[in-house]
């Protein structure tokens, strides 16, 4: 009698690419195509690029992000944001983002950006949001024409070192009912140290009164106090990164595990963690894939999700993130489905839509992949 190895077999690279994936943490200004940056710089008169050859520029972005220098890492965003100051540029970048994600097997994505960073060319906040939304819808249409399916929602981000969080929260609320997923929520981003989320309590209180969703970048570089404030003071629905929750988990020499009160609360309340493994390695939040907390968090059944953060700077995609995890932890298609269902459960679109994506797209997609062993050619 033949026993199915479908669920316990490590997926191939090609299967990982075809598997339906869900992405909750991806920055629009961190995922541009290098060739697009070069072309937009030429069209908009931006003359500060470190290289004008697309291949050389791609290498520069990756090396700068890997350099260990915060200044050089932040400079990479100066250049991407620098070419995203016109309506046409924002439309193009958003459309290509949706296309690229769909081509990688992503079926649902929430992509974040900070409208306040795209005003240097004279656009209003409203014009920025509308241009990006139109770009996402165009990207969805192009993806369908290419035989791929994706839905893309936007998260409007406020910079935590600035003082516009309430204004951006109000903007997110006004645009929450656009066609398609539209603007599905709010976020704050930027350096955690010295800029606690509690500085923006007025924005979070407003969003809660308006029954709107928000995530907070917390627990990437700063640690447990940032996570605690994001949850217990601000009321975040999800944690952007949240990887430092590992600091509240003790693993004994015999392998037994003890959760501190904050870690237990995060697990018990099923608070989603938007984990970004490759990015975490670059920022020093984890020393290697093997030592990344995602392995333990998955074993302990936290609501862990897999994300890209900045695809250009990390030279990554959702498929590459899963390739690293499969290679490191011997994850199977069942593990991939677990992470994907976690992400879809945690999305900011309505419950019935999340359920339909899980039952009609995600689970059937993985079932088809897991059944392929039945149709392999017999050995000759």
N, C-alpha and C positions, 0 to 999 in steps of 0.2 A: 504493500500500500504506500503510495507516494504522499508525503506530508508537505503541505505548502510552506515555503520559506518566504512568502510574499511580505509578511509584516516584519520579519526579522532580518531581512537582507538589506545591506547598505545600498542605497540607490546609486545609480551611475550618474556621472556629470550631466549626461543628456536628460535623464529622468528628472534631476533637480531643476534643470532649466524649464522643462515642460510642466512641472508641478505648479498648481495654482498657489499664488503667494499673496499675502496681505501685508501692507507696509503702513505703519503709523507714524514713523519719525524720519522725515526726509526734508532737507532744506532746499528750496527752489534755487537759491543763489549758491548752493554747494553741489549742483548737479549738471552744470552746463556742459555742452559738447565743446571741446577745445576749438574746433573749427568755427563754431558759432561765435565764440568769444573774439576770435581774430576778425571775423567778418563784421560783427557788430562794432568793434573798435574802429574799424575803417569807416563804417557808415556813420557813426556818431561823432567821430573826431577824437575819440579817447586815445591818447598817445603815450600812456604810461605802462603799457604791457612790457613784461620782462623779456618776451620773445614774440615774434610775429609769425613763426612757423607753428602750425597746430601741434605737430608731434613734439617739438621742443617745448612748447608751452605746457602740454600734458605732463611731460616729465618734470618740468619746473614746479607745477602744482603739487605733484605727488612728493617730490623731494622736500619742498618747503613744508608740507604738512608733516613729513617724517623727521624734520630737522631737530625737533626738541626745543626749538626757539618759538616762544609764544608770539613774539613780534612778527616773525616770518610767517607763522601760521595765520595770524590775523590779516597779514598783507594779502594773502590769497583772496580773501573776501573783498578787499578793497577793489581788486581788479574785476571780479565778477559783478559786484554791485555797480562798479563804474560804467559798465556797458549796458546796464539795465535801467536806464533813466528815461526811456521813451515808451510810448504806447506800443509801437511796433516791436520793440525789443522785448518787452514783457510778454506780449502775445506770443512771439516766436519761442521764447524760452519755455513758457508754460506748455505750449503745444508739443514741443520736442520732448519735454519732460514726460508728458503722458504717453507719447509714442514709445519712448525708450523703456519706460516701466512696463508697458503692455508687451513689448517685444521680449522682455525678460520673464514673462509669465505672471506678472503682478495683475491681479484682477480687481483689487481695491486698494487705493492709496489715499492717505491724508498728507498733503504736502504743505509745509509751512513757509511763510516769508513775512518780513517786517515792512509793511507799507511805508512807514516813516523813512525808510532808507532809499526810497525811489522817487524823491521829490525834487532832485537837483535840476532836472530838465523842465521844471514848471508844471508837472502833473499835480493834480490834487489827490488826496487820499482815495477819494471815490473813484477817480479815473484809474488809479493803480489797481484797485480791487476788480474793477470791471474788465480791464485789459487782461489780467491774469485769468479771471474766470472764463472769458471768451477763448483764451488760449487753451485752457484745459478742455473745454467742450470741443474745440477743433481737434485737439490731440486725440480725444476719444473717437471722433469720427474717422480720423486717419487710421487709428488702430483697427477699427472695425473693417475698414476697407482692406487692410492688410491681413484680415483673418484673426485678429486678436480682440479680446474684450477687456475693458477696464472702466472703472468709475473712479473719478478723482475728486476729492473734497479738499477745501483749503482751510488751513488754520492761520489766522492772523496773529502775528507775533509782535509783542511790544518789547523793546530793549530795556533790560532791567536797570541799566545805568542812567536811562533817560527818565523823563517825567510825563510821558504821554500814554501810560498804560490805560487809564480810564477812557481817554479819547479813542484808543484802538479797540478797547472792549465795546464801546458804543458802536463803533464802525462794524465790528463783527456781528453785533446783534442786528444792525440794520440790514446787513446783507446775508442773513442766515437762510432766507427763503428764495434764493436765486434758483433758476432752473437747474436740474441735475442736483448733485449733492450740494453745490454752492459752498458757502462759508460754513463749515460745520463746527467751528470752535475757536478758542483763543489760547494763546501761549505766551510765556515770557522767556526770553533767552538772553545770553550774554554771560559775562564772568560772574560766577556765584559769590566768590569771596568779596566781602565788602558791599554786596548788593543783595541783601536778603529779600525773599519774596514778600515779606511783611511790609516792605516799603510801598507795595501796590495793593494794599488791602481794599482800598476804595473800588478798584477795578474788579476784584474778585467778589466783593459783596454785591456790586451791581450785577454781575453775571449770574450769581445765585438768585437774586431777586427776579431776574429775567428768565430763569429756568434754562440757562445756556450752559454749554459744556466748556471745560478748559483743562488743559494740561500745563504742567510747570516743569521747566528744566530744573532738576534738583538731584543731588546725589551723584553728580558726575565727578567733580573735582573737590567739592567742599566737604561732603560727608553727611553724617546723620543729622546734624542740626538743620541743614537745608531741607532734608526730606521731612523732618518733623514739622518744620514751619509750613512747608508746602501743603501738608496734609491737615495738621491740627489747627493751624491758624487760618490758612487760605482756603482749604476745602477742595483741593485738586482732585479731579476725577481720575487722572493718570499721572505717572511720574515720567518726565522726559529723562531717560537714562535710568536713574534710580539704582545704579550698579553698586553704590557704596552701602546699600542695605546689608551687604555682606559683613560690614564692620560690626553688626549687631547679631552675628551668628557665630557661635563657637563650635569648632569641630575638635573633638577629643582624639587622642592618639589611637583609640580603638575604633574610631569612625563614628561614634555617637555624636549627635548634634543637639545643641541647645540654642533656642531662639530667644533673643532679648525681647522686651515688651514691644518695641517699635517693629521689629521684624515679624513678630507674631501677629501684630495688628495688620501689617501689610498683607501677610499671607491669609489671615482669617477673613479680612474684608475683600479679598480678591482684587486688590488694587493693581492695575496693570503696570508693568515695568517695560518701558520702551528701550530695550537693551540694544546697543550698537557695538558689537564686538570689535570690528576693525578700527573704528573711531576711538574706542576706549584704549586700544593698544597705542595709538598715536598720541593721545593726551596723557598717557601714563596711568590711567585708571585700572589697567590690568597689564601685567608684564608679558603675557603670551596667551594664545588661544587656549592652551591646555590649562592655564591657571585662571582663565576668565571665570568670574562667578556664575556665569550662565549654566555651567555644568551642575553645580550644586543647587542652584535655584530651580533648575528643571527637575532634579531628583527630589527636591522637597516640595514640588508642586506649587511653587509661586505662580502667579499669573504672568509668566515671562513671555515676551514677544521678541522677535528678531527684526532688526531694522538696519538701514544703511547710513543714516545721518547725512553725510556729504559724499555723494558718489564720486565726484571729480577728485576731491582732495584725498580720499581714501582709495581711489582706484578700484571701486567696488560696485556691486550690484546685489540684489537680493539673492540671486543664484550663487554668487561668489561667497556671500556670507554663509549660506547653507553648505556650500562646498567645504569651507573651513571647518564648520561645526561637525559635519559628517565625517570628515577626515580625522578630526581630533577626538571626537566622542563616540565614533561608530554609530551615529544616529541613523535610524531607519526612516522609511516613508511614514511610519506611524508617528515617530517623533516630529517629523516635519509637519504632519497634519496637526499634531497637538499644538505646536507653536502657532500655526496658521489659524486654527479655530480660536485659540486664545486671542489673537489679534482681532479677528472679526467680531468676536464677542465684545471687545473693548472699543470698537469704532464708535464714532459720534453720530452715526446715522440712525434713523428709527429702528426699533426692535424688529419689526416685521421684515424690514429690508435686510438687516443683519442675519436673521434666521433664514431667509431665502438664499442669501449668499452662501451660508454654511451648508444648508441641505441640498441646494440645487446646483451649486458651482464647486465649492471646496471639496466636500465629501465625495461626490461623484468623480471629480478629477483624480483624487487620490485612489479611489477604488479602481478606476481604470488602470492606473499605473501599477497598483499592487497585483492586478490580475494578469499582467503581461507575461508572467512566467508560464502561464498555461499555454501560450501560443508560440513559445520559442521553438526553433527548429530542433528536431531530434538529432542526436549526434550521428554523424555519417560513418 
